Amino acid sequence: MPYGFFSVLYPCLEVFTYLCMQKKCYQTYKYKMFHMKKCIVFPLVVAGMVATTGCNEKPAKEPVKTVAIDVANMDTTVAPGTDFYQYACGGWIANNPLKPEFARFGTFDQLREDNQEQLRALIEELSHAVEGENEIARKIGTLYAMGLDSVQLNEDGFNPVKDQLASIHKIATKADLTRKVAALHKEGIFPFFALYVDADEKNSLMNIVQLYQSGIGMGDRDYYLHEDEGTKTIQRAYREFIHQLFTQTGCSPEQAEAAVEAVMKIETGIAEISFSREELRDSQKNYNKVPVGEFKAQSEFLDWDIYFEEMGLSDIAELDAKQYTFYEGLHNLLKTLSYEEQKNYLSFHLLRNAAPYLSDEFVNAHFEFYGRTMSGREEQQPRWKRSLNTVNEALGEAVGQMYVAKYFPASSKEKMLTLVNNLQEALSERIDGLDWMSDETKEKAQEKLNTFIVKIGYPDKWRDYSGLQIKNDSYWANVRRSNIFEMEYMLKDAGKPVDRDRWYMSPQTVNAYYNPATNEICFPAAILQPPFFNPEADDAVNYGAIGVVIGHEMTHGFDDQGRNYDKDGNLTDWWTEEDAIRFTQRADILVKQYDDIIVLDTVHANGRFTLGENIADQGGLLVSYQAYKNALKGKEKPALIDGFTDDQRFYLGYATLWGQNIRPEEILRLTKIDPHSLGKWRVNAAVRNIESFYQAFDITVSEPMWMDPADRVVIW
């Protein structure tokens, strides 16, 4: 499950925290679980969809040339030593005010937006495809058109979920409850807990069934447990949201209020037994492999024989019950609940997940809470964007295959392979040069680095979507079938060898990831364009941009979580005790630096929660800078370009990635749930520990960006 480079987080997925922390992307947490796709809206980054014959065709037209460092994006009225982020990005920030549909908008979001416009024109052509001509094109076109058909959606109302609600209302026994929980899980809806299949973290060649804490709709337990006024405001809005969903299905105000009380009672109870964000970063604490019989005996809130049979998992002998004490807590919680309360809870989670695919009154209720209250967005995305998101979620690799055929030349892959090799050599040199690590641990670290699997652009083998049915019955019915299709795709891997060729991001995703279980780094095609990878840019800028992305993902293999996995992806301690202590001492300094950051008013950043990404940001900068300097050996020193030295352009190339505007509500939300630091601090806090940054801009002790050398820390 990948660790992502970018956070593009939609605030309705309660299992999001851990699942995106385990596989690391440049800015998204653990990216793997298929059901995340229905709650986290990854803004589409597909640049085109047309049927072609090969994956390495040149673009149909010459790409638009992009200036490497655009001075108009800078604010040269601010000295780099005063606020480097403002100096590097202030012009872009001023020229790109937030539109009402965004809670946060940055340079990478602009890239997604540009690609969406290209995709929109191309996908609308597929809307006219008919059955028998090109079945994949028909599925894509049909699903997209259904998302646009506001007349039909509003006419349907909540009819698409009526039968599901009726089946929930029939629950009268433990067996009934179990079957309904399993049915919802098969559909990508996860009340109480979540189930997924992934590599066994201590036997990484084999997949194992894993259970994970889930079941809360506000995305983090603190929203239920804290009592500050800001949290109370969100709680009141959440209650209103629950009430509104039930009244929109025909419930009386009294029935809706009873549902509100049931949902809040159950979700607060779940929050109380859930691991904290910081506890979820402890890989060993979150590994609890047990025989299925033992697990059944200690957690009897469901009929597990029925549950596993319904999930098609009757034959499994063991599982990994991630947060082991959580399931005992669920057992005790459910003993206090009536079936009526549980039915209201299950009904709500069905409605919450279905709402974006129903009539406008449901869509708007969903947006008012998750979009406006939690993130500060002022209006919905246009319907066409939301429909594109759905298509990309349901048919990601089918879209991706068309994308790379038209927009990803083989030359880009070749250049990336060269860069990755250069970065690996630089990281190897840095490991050898560490003065705090013993030779014994260095040898193991080098073994891990040398066995990295590198994935660039797109998978060698594409997914088969022939089994996914897209019909003309209802939008939600198609989303539901897509969920089931994805879940069955995952469940069939239980107990089987891990497919190390599988990708956990589609090629059209502007992101990158590191997966500790397979020790792989992956760079999808869509990130390999400006401002990340610019063929028109000088080497210094590209090393500062895509080079740092590569170094970031590599460093994830050695951050506070990644370092716990060996070269084969197994969760095992390959460090000497002394080296582990020295690593922790350095990491704790970084934690304190970020803890001291005030993100808004009196709210501080969470240095412990963001530690892995902060280590990777720093490591990415250090490794890529060294790789760049290696590439210059034997060459004439680069001339000034636009008045900037090559070192200055390296750091400006990095900072350019993080120019963004963000709403106060989104600052607070991301600080609570996102393991990445906010954009400003991914620049200013990361560079303050790096000596070459001070030298590049002649920063002195009297300037705010200065940090005393005795207080700086370098880990990798």
N, C-alpha and C positions, 0 to 999 in steps of 0.2 A: 504494500500500500504506500503510494509515493508521497514524498515530501515536496511540496510545490513552491515555486519561486514567487508566485503572486497570490495574494488573497483576493478571491472574488466570491465573497461569502454572502449567501442569502440566509437570513436569520431564523429559519424555521426548522433546521435539522438538529435534533438533540444529540445524535450520535456523532456529530461532526467533529467535536474537539479531538477525541483520541484518534479517530479514523484518519484524519488528515495530518496528525502529528507523526504517525508511524512511517508513512512514506512521504518523503520530504520534497516539496516542489519549491521553485524559486519564490513563490508567495502563496501557495495554498497548503493547507495542512495535508493530512493523509487523504489521498484522492481516490481510493479504490472502490469503496462500496457502491455498487451500482445504484442503490436507492438514493444516494446523495443527489443523483441527477435530477430528481423530481423536486427537490427543495432548495438546492443551491443553484442559482441561475448563473451559469457561466456565460457571460455575454459572448455571442458567437463571433468567431474569428475566421470564418470560412471566406476565402476570396473568390470562390467560384464553383459551379457544379455543372459540368457538361460531360457527356459521354465521349470518351476518347479511348485510344487503343493502348497507350503506354503510360508509364509512371514517370518518365524522365524527359518528356517533351519540353522544349523551350517555351516560354510564355508567348502568347499570340502577338503581343505587342511589346515594344520597348518599355521597361519599367521607368517610372518617373524618378528622376535623379533627386536625391535628398541631400541637403547640405549636412556635412558632418557635425559641425558646431555652428549653430545659428546664433549670432550675437543678439538678435532680437529676442531670443528666449531667455536672455540673461538680464540681471539688474546690476549694472556696473556702478550704480550709485552707492551700492553696499560693498564694502571691502570683503574679500574672501575670508579674511581673518576675523571678521565680525560675525558673519552668518553665511557660511559657504553655500548652504542650500538656497538661500534667497539670492545670493550672487549668481549662482549657476542657473536657477530656475525661475527667478522672480518675474522675468518678462513673460515667460510662458504662462505662469499663474495669473498674471494680470490680464493676459489676452484670451484666456479660456475660462471665463466665469462659469460657475455651475449652471447647467440647464435644469429645469424643474424635475426631470425624470431621474437625475443622478443624485446619489448620496455622496459619491466620491467620483472624481474624474481626473485621470492622469494621462500621461503620454502613451502608456500601453493601452488604456481605454480608447484613446483616439485611434490607435491602430486597429482595434477591434471594430470600432465604428466604421472606419473606412472600408474594412473588409465586408462588413455586413451590407453596406450599400451595394457592393459588387455582387454579393450573393443574392441579394433581393431580386435584382434584375434577372439573374440566371435561374433562380428557383421558380420564379413565376412562369417561366416557359415550361417547366416540368409539370405545372398544375394542369396542363392540357393533355398530359400523357394518358393513354387508355390501356386497360388490361390487355396483355398479349403483345404489346409493342416492346416495352422495356419495363419489366415488373418493378425493379428498384425505383426507376424514375416515377412510375405510377404511385408507388407507396409514398415517396417523398412529396410529390405534388398533391396527392389526396390529403395527407395529414396537414400540410401547410394550408391548403385551401379551407379545411375544416376549422382551423384556428382563426381564420379571417372572417368566417361566416357568422357575424354577430347576430344576424336575424335568426338563424337556426339555433344558435346557442341560447339566445334569450327566449325563444319559443320553447326550447327543451326545459328551461328552468333547472330544477334539481331532479328531474325525472331520471337522468342517467345513474343516479345513486339510490333511487328509491328501493330497488330490490335488495341492495346491500344493507340499507338501513333496516328493512323489514326482517332480514335474516338475523341481524344483531338483536332486534327486539324480541326474537323468539328464544333467546338464551334462557335456559331454566336449570341447567345442571353444569357440573364441572366439565363434563365431556363436551357439552355444547360450547362452553366458554373456550375450551382448548381448541376445538375445531375452528372457531371464529378467529382466535388469535393467529392460528396457523394460516388461515385463509388470507388475513390481512398481511401477514409477513410475506406470503408468496406474492402479494401484490405490491410489495415495496413500501408498506406502511408498518411502522414498528412501535406499537404500544407495548409498554412494560419493559421489553428488552429487544435487542436486535440479534439476528443470526446471520453470519456470513461464512464463506469458505475462503481460506487463504493459507499460505505456507505456514507450517508448524515452525514456530520461531526457534525451536531447539532440534528440529529435524527438517531443515529448510528445503530438502528435495521433495517432501511430501506435503500435500494439502491436508488440512484438518478443519473440522467444524469449529467455529469460534462464536461465543456468545458475548455480548457487549451491553453495558448499561444503556438504557434508552427510555423513551416514554414521556418526555417533557417537551412541551410545545414552544417554550420560550428560548430554548437553545442552551441554557446554562443554569446550573442549580442556584447560582447567586441571585437570579431574578426572583426566586421563591423565598430565599432565606434572609436576604438583606432587608432592612427596614428604613433606609434613608428615603427622603421624599422623592428623589428621582426614580428609585425602584418602585415605590408605591404608585407613582403615576403610571408606570408601565404595567403594573399589576392591574390597576383599574381599567386601563385600556384593553388588557387581555380579557378581563371579565366581560367587558362590553362586546368584544369580538366573539367570544363563545356564545353569549346570549343572542347576538345577532344571527349567527349561523343556525341556531336552533329555531328561532322565530321564523327565519326564511324557509324552513322546511315545514311550517305549519304548526309548530308547537305554540301553546299559549304562553303568555309571559310567566306564569307560575311554573309551567313545565321547563321553560328555558332557564329560569332561575335555579331550579333544582339541578339542572344539568351543569350550570356554572359551579354550584357548590360541590358537586360530585367530582368534576374535573379538577378543580383547585385542591380539593382534599387529596385526591390520588396523586396528582403531580407534585404537590408539596411533600407528600410522603415519599415519593420517589426521589425528590431532590435531597431529602434528609439522609437517604442511605447511599447516595451517589458519591463516587470519588470526586475530589476537587480537580481543577485543571492541572495543578501542580502534581498531584498524585498520579494523574494519568500519564505523566512523563516518565514514570518509573517503570522501565520495561520489565524488570524482574518481578515487581509487585503485580504487574498486569499479565503475568503468565501463570496460568493455573490449569495445567493439563491433568485431567482426572478421568477414571473410568466412568462411562455413562451411568452405570448402576449406582456408583457412589454419588454422582451428581443428583440423580433422581431422588435418592433417599434423603438428601439434605435440603432439597427445594421442591416441595410438593404442592406448590400453588397451582400447577397445571397437571393434567394427566399426561405425563411425558411419553408414554407409549403411543398414545393417540397423536400427540404433537409431532413426534419424529416420523410416524407413519404418514401423516398428512404432508410432511415436508419431503417425503421420499428418502428418509434417512434412517430407516428401521435397523439397518445393518451396522451402523457405526458402533465401535467399541469404546471410543474415548472422544473427548472434546476438550477444548481450552475455554474454561469459564473465566473470562478475563478478570473481572472484578468479583472475586469469588464470594466475598461477604455480601455483595449486593443481592444475590439470589435468595439467600436466607432472609434478608431484609424484606424482599418482595413477598416471600412466604408469610412472614408475620404481618405485613401490610394487608395482603388480600384476605386474611382471616377476619379482618375488621370491616370488610366491605360487603354490602349487599349486591345481589346481581343487578339490581336496578342502577346502582351507582356505577358498576362496571360497564353496563350497557351504555350509559350516557358517556362514559369515558371513551369507549371504543367508537361510538357514533361520532363524537367530536373529532377523533383522529382521522376517521374516514373523511368527514366533511372538510377538515383543515387541509388534507392532502388533495382532495378533489376540487376545492374551491377555485383555483386558478384556471380550471378547465370547464367550468360551468357558466351559468348566465352572469351578466354584468353585476348583479347585486352581490353575488358570491365573490367574484373577482375583486370588486371594490372593497368589500369587507376585509378580504385577505390583505389587500394593499394598504388599507388604512392602518392596520396594526403593524404588519411586517415592514411595509415600505415607509409610511409616514411616521408612525410613533417610534419605531425602533431605529430607523435610519435617517429620518428627516427628509426623505424625498418628498417632493411637492406634487408630483403627478406620475401616473403610470407610464411605463414605456409604451410606445405605439404598438398597436395590435400586431403589426407585421413582425416586429422584433420578437415579441413573445412567441409568436407562431414559429419563427425561425429557431428559437431556443428549443422548442419542443421537438422539432424535426431533428435537430442536431443531437438531442438527448436520446431519441429513440433509434436513430439510424446513423450514429456517429461515424463509424468506419466506412459506411457506404458513402456518406458525404465526403469523408476524408479521401477516399480513393479517387473520387472525381476531382477533388481539390488539388491533390499533388500531380495528377495527370496534366493539369493545365498550368499550375502556378509554381511548381517546385522543380527547378532544373537540377540535373545531376551534379553540376558544378558546385552548387551550394553545399551538397552533402560532402563532396570531396574537400572543400575548404574547411568545413567543420571538423572533419576527421583530422586534418592537419593541426587545427587549433587545439583539439582535445589532446592529441599526442604531445603538443608543446606544453599544455597545462599539466599533464601527468608528469612530464619530466621536471617541471618547476616544483610541483608538490613533492616529488621524490627528493629533490635537492633540499627543500625546506625541512622535510622530515629528518634527513641526514644531519642538517645543521642545528637541530633543536638542542639547546644546552640543558634542558630540564628533563629529557627523556633518555632512558638507558638504551644501550645497544640491543638488548634482548627485545624490548618492546618495539624499537625502531624496525627490527627485522620483521616482526609480525605486521606492523603497519605497512611496510613496503610490500609484503605478500598480498595484503588486502588491496592496495592501490593497483598492483600489477594484474589483478584478476577482475578489475572493473569490467562489466559488460557495458558497451557503449551503443546506444540506439539513437539514430539521427533520422529525422524526416518523417518516416512512415514505416509500418510493419512490413516484413517480407511476405507474410501471408495475411490476407484480408478475411474478415469475418463474413460468415454466410448468414444473410438475413431472410433466406427463403422461408424459414419457419415462422416469421413474424407476420401476422395477419393485420392488415390495415383495411378497415371496412368503412362503409358509409353510414354506420349506425349512430355513433355519437363520438365527439371529441374525447370525452372522458373514457369511453369504452376502449378507444385505441391507446390512450395513455396507460390504462390498466393492463391491456394485453402486452404492451411494451414492457411494463414492470415485470409481469409474469415471465415473459420471454427472457429478460435479463436475469431474473432470479434463478430460473431453471438452467440457464447458461452457467451460472456460478455453482449451483448445487451439484451439477453432474461431476464436478471436480473433487468432491469429497472423497478422501481416502486415496486419491490418485496422485501420480507425480506432478510436480509443479511444471507448468509450461513456461519456460524462461524466455520464450519468444513473444509472449503476450505483451501487449501494450496497455498501460493504464491511463493513457491520455490519447485522444484522437489527434491526427496530424494537424487539424485546423485549430488547435488550441494554442493560444499565446501563453505559454507557460513552459516549465521544464520540471523534472523531478528526479529524486534519488530514491531507490527502493532498497532498504537494507536486507530484506529477505532474499533478494536475488543479486545483491551487490551491483546494481545497474544504475547508470545515469541515462536520462532520456531527454532529447531535445526535439520536440515536434516541429514540423515544417514551418508552421505559422510564426514561430518566434524568430525565424531566421530571415528577418527583414528589418529595415530601419524602424526605430532607432537602435535595435539590438545588434543587428548584423547589416552593415551598410557597405556594399561593394564600392561605393564612391568615396568612402572615408579612408583616412590614413590609418596605419596600423595602430597608432596610439589610441585613437578613439575606439576602434573595434575591440582592442584588448580591454579597454575600460568598460565596454558595454557587454558584448557577448562573451568576451573572455572572462569577465567577472561572473557571469551567469554559469559558465562551465565550472569555474573554480568554486563557486558557491555550492553547486551540486556535489562536486567531489568532496568538499569539506564536510558535507553532511554525513559522509561515511565515518567521520571522526569527531562529530560533535558530542554533546552530552548524552544523546541517545544512540546515535549511529556507532559510536565507539564500542558499544556493548555487543556488536555483531561482528563475527569473524569474516574471513575472506569468502566463506561458503554461505554466508547469510544466517549463521546460527547464533542464537543468543547465548554467548559464552564469554567468560572473562579471560581475555588474552593479554591483559596488562599485568605488570608486576605491581605489587601493593604500593611500592614507593612512587611509581609513575602515576598510578591512579590518584594518589593523594596530591601529587604536584599538579596534575591536570585540574582537579577539583579546586585547589587553591587559586589557580589562575581564573577558572570559570567564575568563582565567587566574586572576584574583583569586577569582572564584566557584569555580573548580576547587579552589583551595587551601583555601577555607573548608570545602568538603565533604570534601576529603581529610583534614582535621584531625578529623573526627567519628569517634569510636570507637563502632561499632555493637554490639559484643559482645566482652568480654574485651580482647584486643589487636588485634582486627580493625577496620580502618578502612573507611569508605565510599570509593567510587571516584568522585571528583569529575569526572574526565575522562569516564568512561563514562556518568555521569548528567547531564552538562552540559546537554544539550538539554532534558530535563524540568525541571531546576532553573531554567534561563532561563525556561521557559514558566510555571512556578509563580510566579516573581517577577513576570513580565510580566502574568500573569493578575490578580494582586493589584493591581498598580499601575494597570492599564488599567480594571479594574472599579471601583476606588475613585474614579478620576477620572470615570468615567461616572456613578457614584452622585452625586457632588458636582455634576456638570452638571445632573442631574435635579432637584436641590434649588434651583437658581438661581431667584430670584423667589418662593420659598416660605418660609413660616415655619419656623424651625429645629425639627426634630422633638423632641417631648417625650421625657423619660425613659420607658423601658418596662422594668418589673421592676427599676428602679434602674440600668439601663445606658443610656449615651448611644448615639446612632446609630452613631458610629465604633466603639465597643466591640462593638456588635451585628454590625457588618460583619465584624470579625475573628473573633468567636465563631462567626458563620455559616460562615466558612471552616474554622475548626478543627474544627467538628462533623463535617465530612466524613471526618476522619482518625482518629477514635477507634477503636482496635483493640487486640486482644490477638494476640500472635504467638509461636510457639515458637522457641527458640534455633536449631534446625536450619533453620527457614524463614528466619530472619534471615540466616544464613550463605549459604543457597542463593540467596536473592533478591539479596543483595549481590553475588554472583558473576554472576548471569544477567539481572537486571532493571535496565533503564536508568532506572528511577524510584527516587528516594530512599525510604527507609522512612517510614511514616506520621508518626512523631514528628518527623522532620526535614523533611518537607514542610510542617510547621507551624513549628517553632522556627527552623530554619535559614533558611527563606524570609522570615519577617517581620523578622529582625534587621537587614536592610539597608534597611528602609522607615521613614522618619521619622514618618509619620502613626501607625504602630503605637506608637512610643514615646510620642507625645503622647496617644494614646487612653487609655493605661493609666498615664500619669505615671511611666514607667520611668526610673530614675536610674542614674548611673554606678556606683553601689555594688552594683547587682543583677546576677545572673548572665546575664540576657538582654541586658544592655547590650553594645553593640559600639561602639567609638570611631568617631565619624563619619569619621575619616581612613581607617579600614579597611573602611568600607562601600562597596558598589558597586551602581550601578543601570545596567542595560544598556538596557532599553526603557522 
